[in-house]
Amino acid sequence: MHKVVWDMDPGIDDVLALILALRSPEVQIAGITAVAGNAPVEMTSANARRVLEHLDADSIPVATGRANPLNHPLEDALSLHGPDGLGNCDLPPPTLPQHSARAWDFLAQTVLGAPGKVAVLATGPLTNVAYAFELHPELPGLLAKLVIMGGAYGLTPYGKGNHTPFAEFNIWQDPKAAQAVFDSGVDISAVGLDVTMDPEACLDGQHLEQIKGSSTKAGRLIAQLVEYEVKHHGLCRMHDPLALAVLLLLDASLFDFVSAHVEVVGGSGWDRGITRVLPSGGSQLIQIASL
């Protein structure tokens, strides 16, 4: 079983991944840390809590993180995810309170309490993770693993940007945090657009019709989320569920991995957030998934 602190910014695909995790005995969610990304952090925290309540998983704590990237203002993606961040799914506001600790402290306390046994799954910008590493420099060496959804590495024809022509949204949102995490020494596996933008890895209208047959609360919520994506974007891209799949790695044949040195371009220019694979050293090696 994987014990996981999940740093997320729900977000339709975050919630699809969360539902999958809640139905997977291979993973134990020790807690969720909310980050600003797809929506402002107050909304991502509330979205995590209202989904957990809806699915009777309200024993999982949710700690709220930073409201803005390390050195840029937040530019959310509500235009893609709907005004509530969850495709207008009409879930009620949460009654579950947020955890008393801030996200970076919750992450540190959990990892320090079980050195080498806790993984982190980060499916939003890496702001909270980078800040936790800054405050607790020993953390990278104590994590079992870090799996991130982020980056576009040019390893497949789909490894191009989705927020700019060159940069993936999570990395673009906070490139300073991404570079700090990539340079931290932690064991990283990255799931980028090289994998998640492949149409073979997406859900379409045929999948939606199959999902609509579900009579469970989880199945009905999945159908609402997927329907919003298919209606507005043609396909439902499984960015964050694929990151969860890499963490669980139930079927090793699903992915190939390339070991590479990666540089994140910072600043505010056209190349902000590019994840550039370097031909040789200069940064630590990370494992990048490719189908």
N, C-alpha and C positions, 0 to 999 in steps of 0.2 A: 504494500500500500504506500502511495506517495502522500506525505503530509505537506500541504501547500498553503502558503500565503499568496493570495491572488490580488494583484494590483490591476485594477480595471477602470474603464470609463464608460459604463453602459449607457447608450449604444446597443443596437440590435444584435450585432454578431457576438458581443460580449455575453448577452443574455442567452443566446442560442448555445454558446459554449458552457455557460453556467448550468443550464438545464441538463446538458449532456453529462457534466461532472456530477451533478446531484443524483444522476441515475447510474453512475459508474462506481462499483465497489472498490475499484483500484485506486481511488483518490479520496483523501480526507481533507476537506477545506478547513484549515485552522482559523481562517479569517479572511475577510476582504478588506483591502485598502482602496479607497476611491481616489481617483486622480482626475484633474481637469483635462478634457480632450474632446471627445465627441460632443460633450455638453459641459457647462460650468460644473464645478465640483459639488456644489450643493445639489444639483440635479443628478449627477452620477451617483452620489451617495444615496439619495432618496430612491433612485431607480433600483439600485442593488437591494435596498431594504424592502421595497414593495414587492419585488420578484421573490425574494426569500420568504416573505410572509405569505404570498399567494401560493407558494409551493410547499408550505408547512416546513420550512427549513430555517425558521427564525431563531434557532439556537446559534447560528453562525454569526459572529460579531462583524460589524462593519465600522471601520475607522476612516475618518475623512482626512484627506491630504491637502496638498497645496492648491491654492486657487489659480495660480498662474505658472507658466513655465519659468525656468530659472532666470532668463534674461530677455524674454519676449512677452508681449501681451497675448492672452488666449485668443485664438480664432477657432470657434467651435465648428462642428459639422452638423448642426441641427437641420440645415437645409437638406441633408441626406437622410437623417434618421427621424425626422418629424419633430414638431415643436416640443414634444415631451421627451425626445431622445429615444423613444421606443415605438415609433410607428403608430402613434395614437392608439395604443392598446387598451386604454381606459382602465388600467389598474388603479385602485384607490390609493391615496397618499399613505405612506407608511405610518404605523403606530410604533414600530420598533425603533427605539432611540439609537442614535449612533454611539459607538464605543467612546469611552471617556478619553482614551489616548489618541494622540494624533497618529496619522498613518505611519510615519517613519519610526516613531517610538514603538508602535504596536509590532511592526515588522522586526525591529531590533530585539524587542523583548521575546518574541516567539522564537527567533533563530538562536538567541543566546541561551534560551531555556532548553534547547535540544540541538547542540552543535553537530553539524554534519548530517542532520536528519530531516531538515526542512528545505523544500524547494520553493522558489518563487516563480510564479507565472505572471508575466507582465504583458497585458494586452492593450495597454494605452501608452501614452507618452511616458518616458522613463523618469519623470520629475521626482516622484516620491522615492524611487529606488536610489537615484543618484544622491538625493539629500540624506537618505538613511546611511549610505556609504560614507558620505562626507562627515556626518556626525559620529559614526561608529566605524572607523577604518578597518576594524578587525572583521566586519561582517562578510566581505567577499570570500574570505578564507573559511568561513564557517557554514556557508550555504551548501546544501547537497547539489544544487544545480539552479541555474537561471534559464528559463525559456522565455523568449520575447516574441511578440508579433511586431515586426517592424523591419523596414528597409526594402530596398529594391537593388539587387546585386548584379543584374545582367547575366545571370547564369542560365536563364531560359528566355525565350522570346517575350515572356510576360514580365520580366524583371525591370519594368520601367515605372515611372512615377504615377501616383494616382491623385496627388494634391497639386503638384506641379508636373510638368512633363518629365521631371528627373527625380523627384523625391516622393517617398511614401509619407502619409499623413502623420503617423506617430513620431517618426524621427524628425520630420520637418517641424512639428510643433515645438519640440525642445531638443535641438541638436546638441546644445551644451551638455545636457543631462545624458544623452545617448553616448557622446564621446567619453564622458566620465565613467559610465558603466562599462563601455567597451574596453577601457584602459584599466579597469579595477583589478584584474586578475581572477575574477570569478569565472567559473565554468559556464560558458554561454552557448545555448543553441538558439539560432534565429530562424524564424519562419517569416519570409518576406513575400512580396508580390510575385516573385518568381514562381511560387507555388500557388498562392491564393487567387491570382487573377486568371489562372488557367480555367477555361470554361468547363473542363472535365471535373474540376474540383468544386463546382458551383451547383446550387439547386435551381431548377427551372419550373415551368408551369406543370409539367408532368409529375415532378416530385411533390409539388404543392397539392395536387389532387389526391395523391396518396396520403399525405399528411392530414388532409382535411377529414379523413375517415376516423381519426382518433377521438375517443370519448373522454380522455383524461384531461385534467386541468393543464398539465404540462403540454400535452399534445395540442390542445386548443390554442394555447399561448404561442407555441411554435408556429402553428398555422397562421395566426394573425401577423406575426413578425415576418415570416417568409412571404406572405401575400403582399405586405407593404413593399418589400424589396422587389419582388417580381413585377408588381404593378408599376412602380416608379422607376426601376432601374433595369428591368428585363431579366435579371438573374439575381439570385441571392448569394453573394460571395461569402464564403465561410472562413474569413480571415482568422478569427479567434478560435473557433472549433478546431481548426487545423493546428494551431499552436498547442491546444490541449492534447490533440492526438500525438504530437511530438513528445510532449511530456510523458504521456502514458506509454507510447510506443508499443501498443499491443500487437501490432503487426509490423515487423521491421522492414517488410518489403514495400510498405507504403511510400517511403522516402529514401532518397539518396542524400548523402551529406558531403559537402565540400568544406575543407578546413582552409580558412583564409584570414589574412590580416585585413582589417577594415578601418578606413578613415571616414569620419563623419565631417562634412563641410558645415561650418557654422556661419555666422554673419547674417546679413539680411538681404543678400543679393539673389540673383536668379538661381544660383547653385546651392542655396541654403537647404540643408537636410539630405544632400546626396550621400549615399553610403557607397564609398569608393573602395573597391577591392584592390589592394596593393600587390604588386608582383613579388615583393619580399617583405622583410621585417619592418619595424617601425611601430607596431602595435601588437597586442596579443592576438593569438589565433582564436577565432570563434568558429563554431560549427554551423553552417548554413544549409538549410533544408532545400532540396530540389526534388521535384517529382520525377 
